[in-house]
């Protein structure tokens, strides 16, 4: 579905991605793991068209998106749920959700998609008229994921889902991601929480200093000696 081939990305004279290559097969959850400044956010911003690569190629369903604008990539079905959720706190939950349906291909399915979001996160329907700024962190993350689903995604990129949330809530949200995958939406999960991410993923890439350091089936990576020592505290 998504293929990244030897991309390089720099901010001015500082190079942050080095010959990065990875693939996201359709119908899977693929984790992109690593510590702060490993290159995770730069990678997904390159995919989304927010940052422009200096060399290499990014294709989505066979189409080169390397030079496309972010809104054009959204129209193809590549949707990012950003780190920190980025909701509009002065707007209601439902208003925030409806913002996700601004793209042309999503407008026709507003009623169906908002019903799907409310079925997935009943608390959002109960509090749909509440201001987003008055919600808990977990409810805000639900709203951010729901807003992404309103865009009719083919590939949903979720950046730092667990940030600032209690472990029990993180587990609940991760289970929800498997439900989303089962509905036919491919997921790229960008996380520092290695153990829980590997538990629900099919495949994973571990970034270090802007490069892919480790990759493989998620189940096998839980036994990788370097990964155990560096990220799992074992």
C-alpha positions as CSV (number, residue, x, y, z in Angstrom):
1,X,0.0,0.0,0.0
2,X,2.6,2.5,1.1
3,X,6.3,2.3,0.0
4,X,9.2,4.5,1.1
5,X,12.3,4.1,-0.9
6,X,15.6,5.5,0.3
7,X,14.3,8.9,1.3
8,X,16.5,11.6,2.8
9,X,15.2,14.6,4.7
10,X,17.0,17.6,6.1
11,X,16.1,20.7,8.1
12,X,18.5,23.3,6.7
13,X,21.9,21.8,7.0
14,X,20.8,19.2,9.6
15,X,19.9,15.8,8.0
16,X,17.3,13.9,10.0
17,X,16.5,10.9,7.7
18,X,19.1,8.8,6.0
19,X,18.2,6.5,3.1
20,X,15.0,5.5,4.9
21,X,13.1,2.6,3.4
22,X,10.0,0.9,4.7
23,X,6.7,-0.6,3.5
24,X,3.2,-0.7,4.9
25,X,1.2,-3.6,3.5
26,X,-2.6,-3.2,3.1
27,X,-4.7,-4.5,6.0
28,X,-2.0,-4.6,8.7
29,X,-0.9,-2.6,11.7
30,X,2.7,-1.6,11.3
31,X,4.5,0.1,14.2
32,X,7.2,2.7,13.8
33,X,9.1,2.8,17.0
34,X,12.0,4.7,18.6
35,X,13.1,7.2,21.2
36,X,12.6,11.0,20.9
37,X,14.5,12.4,17.9
38,X,14.8,9.0,16.3
39,X,13.1,10.3,13.1
40,X,9.6,9.0,13.6
41,X,7.8,12.3,13.3
42,X,9.9,13.4,10.3
43,X,9.1,10.1,8.6
44,X,5.3,10.5,8.9
45,X,5.5,14.2,8.1
46,X,7.3,13.3,4.8
47,X,4.5,10.8,4.1
48,X,1.8,13.4,4.7
49,X,3.5,16.0,2.6
50,X,4.2,18.3,5.5
51,X,7.9,18.0,5.0
52,X,9.5,17.6,1.5
53,X,12.2,14.9,1.0
54,X,15.5,15.9,-0.7
55,X,15.8,12.5,-2.5
56,X,14.1,9.1,-2.7
57,X,10.5,8.2,-3.4
58,X,7.2,7.7,-1.5
59,X,4.4,5.9,-3.3
60,X,0.8,5.2,-2.1
61,X,-1.1,2.5,-3.9
62,X,1.4,2.8,-6.8
63,X,1.1,6.6,-7.0
64,X,4.1,8.8,-6.4
65,X,3.1,11.2,-3.6
66,X,6.6,12.6,-2.9
67,X,5.9,16.1,-4.3
68,X,2.2,16.2,-3.6
69,X,0.6,18.8,-1.2
70,X,-0.8,17.6,2.1
71,X,-4.4,18.2,1.1
72,X,-3.9,16.1,-2.1
73,X,-2.5,13.2,0.0
74,X,-5.5,13.5,2.3
75,X,-7.8,13.1,-0.7
76,X,-6.0,9.8,-1.5
77,X,-7.0,8.5,1.9
78,X,-3.7,9.0,3.9
79,X,-4.8,10.5,7.2
80,X,-2.6,11.5,10.2
81,X,-3.8,11.7,13.8
82,X,-1.2,14.1,15.2
83,X,0.8,13.9,18.3
84,X,-0.9,15.9,21.1
85,X,-4.3,15.4,19.4
86,X,-4.5,19.0,18.1
87,X,-8.2,19.5,18.8
88,X,-10.0,22.9,18.7
89,X,-10.7,23.3,22.4
90,X,-13.3,26.1,21.9
91,X,-15.4,23.8,19.7
92,X,-17.6,20.9,20.7
93,X,-16.7,17.2,20.3
94,X,-19.1,16.9,17.4
95,X,-17.8,20.0,15.7
96,X,-14.2,18.6,16.0
97,X,-15.4,15.3,14.5
98,X,-17.1,17.0,11.6
99,X,-13.9,18.9,10.7
100,X,-12.5,15.5,9.7
101,X,-15.0,15.3,6.9
102,X,-13.8,18.3,5.0
103,X,-12.2,16.4,2.1
104,X,-14.3,15.8,-1.0
105,X,-14.3,12.0,-0.8
106,X,-15.5,12.1,2.9
107,X,-18.4,14.5,2.7
108,X,-20.8,12.0,1.2
109,X,-20.3,9.6,4.1
110,X,-20.7,12.0,7.1
111,X,-23.8,10.4,8.6
112,X,-22.4,6.9,8.2
113,X,-19.0,7.8,9.6
114,X,-20.2,9.8,12.6
115,X,-22.4,6.8,13.5
116,X,-19.4,4.5,13.3
117,X,-17.3,6.8,15.5
118,X,-20.1,7.1,18.1
119,X,-20.6,3.3,18.1
120,X,-16.8,2.9,18.6
121,X,-16.6,5.6,21.3
122,X,-20.0,5.9,23.0
123,X,-18.7,8.5,25.5
124,X,-18.2,10.9,22.6
125,X,-21.9,10.7,21.7
126,X,-22.9,11.2,25.3
127,X,-20.8,14.3,25.4
128,X,-21.0,15.5,21.8
129,X,-22.1,19.0,22.8
130,X,-19.3,19.4,25.4
131,X,-16.3,21.6,24.5
132,X,-13.2,19.6,23.6
133,X,-11.1,21.6,26.0
134,X,-13.2,20.3,28.9
135,X,-12.6,16.6,28.1
136,X,-10.1,14.3,29.7
137,X,-6.9,13.4,27.8
138,X,-8.3,10.0,27.0
139,X,-11.5,11.4,25.6
140,X,-9.6,13.9,23.5
141,X,-7.5,11.0,22.0
142,X,-10.8,9.2,21.2
143,X,-12.0,12.4,19.5
144,X,-8.8,12.8,17.6
145,X,-9.0,9.2,16.3
146,X,-12.7,9.7,15.5
147,X,-11.9,12.8,13.5
148,X,-9.4,10.8,11.5
149,X,-12.0,8.1,10.8
150,X,-14.4,10.8,9.6
151,X,-12.0,11.4,6.7
152,X,-12.6,7.9,5.2
153,X,-9.0,6.8,5.6
154,X,-7.3,4.0,3.7
155,X,-4.2,4.5,5.8
156,X,-4.5,5.9,9.3
157,X,-1.2,7.2,10.8
158,X,-1.4,7.6,14.6
159,X,1.4,9.6,16.2
160,X,2.1,8.9,19.9
161,X,-1.3,7.5,20.9
162,X,-0.1,6.8,24.5
163,X,1.3,10.2,25.2
164,X,0.2,11.4,28.6
165,X,-2.4,8.6,29.1
166,X,-2.9,6.1,31.9
167,X,-1.7,2.5,30.9
168,X,-5.2,1.0,31.2
169,X,-6.6,3.6,28.8
170,X,-3.8,3.0,26.4
171,X,-4.6,-0.7,26.3
172,X,-8.3,0.1,25.6
173,X,-7.3,2.4,22.7
174,X,-4.9,-0.1,21.3
175,X,-7.7,-2.7,21.3
176,X,-9.8,-0.2,19.4
177,X,-7.1,0.0,16.7
178,X,-7.4,-3.7,16.1
179,X,-11.1,-3.2,15.5
180,X,-10.4,-0.4,13.1
181,X,-7.9,-2.7,11.2
182,X,-10.6,-5.4,11.1
183,X,-12.9,-2.9,9.4
184,X,-10.4,-2.7,6.5
185,X,-8.3,0.3,7.5
186,X,-4.5,0.0,7.4
187,X,-2.8,1.5,10.4
188,X,0.7,3.0,11.0
189,X,1.3,3.3,14.7
190,X,4.1,5.7,15.7
191,X,5.0,5.1,19.3
192,X,7.6,5.2,22.1
193,X,5.7,2.5,24.0
194,X,7.4,-0.5,22.4
195,X,6.0,-3.4,24.3
196,X,2.3,-2.5,23.9
197,X,2.7,-1.5,20.3
198,X,4.4,-4.8,19.3
199,X,1.5,-6.7,21.0
200,X,-1.0,-5.5,18.4
201,X,1.2,-5.0,15.4
202,X,1.9,-7.3,12.5
203,X,5.3,-5.8,11.6
204,X,7.5,-3.1,13.1
205,X,10.4,-0.8,12.3
206,X,12.7,0.6,15.0
207,X,14.4,3.9,14.1
208,X,17.6,5.2,15.6
209,X,19.2,8.5,14.5
210,X,17.1,8.7,11.3
211,X,17.8,5.2,10.1
212,X,16.0,1.9,10.3
213,X,18.0,0.0,13.0
214,X,15.7,-3.1,13.3
215,X,12.8,-4.4,11.5
216,X,10.7,-7.6,11.4
217,X,7.6,-9.4,12.5
218,X,6.3,-7.9,15.7
219,X,6.1,-11.2,17.5
220,X,9.7,-12.0,16.7
221,X,11.0,-8.5,17.6
222,X,9.8,-9.0,21.2
223,X,12.7,-11.5,21.5
224,X,15.3,-9.4,19.8
225,X,18.3,-8.9,22.3
226,X,19.0,-5.3,21.3
227,X,15.3,-4.3,21.5
228,X,14.9,-6.0,24.9
229,X,17.9,-4.2,26.3
230,X,17.3,-0.8,24.8
231,X,13.5,-0.5,24.9
232,X,12.0,-3.2,27.0
233,X,14.2,-3.0,30.1
234,X,15.2,-6.7,29.9
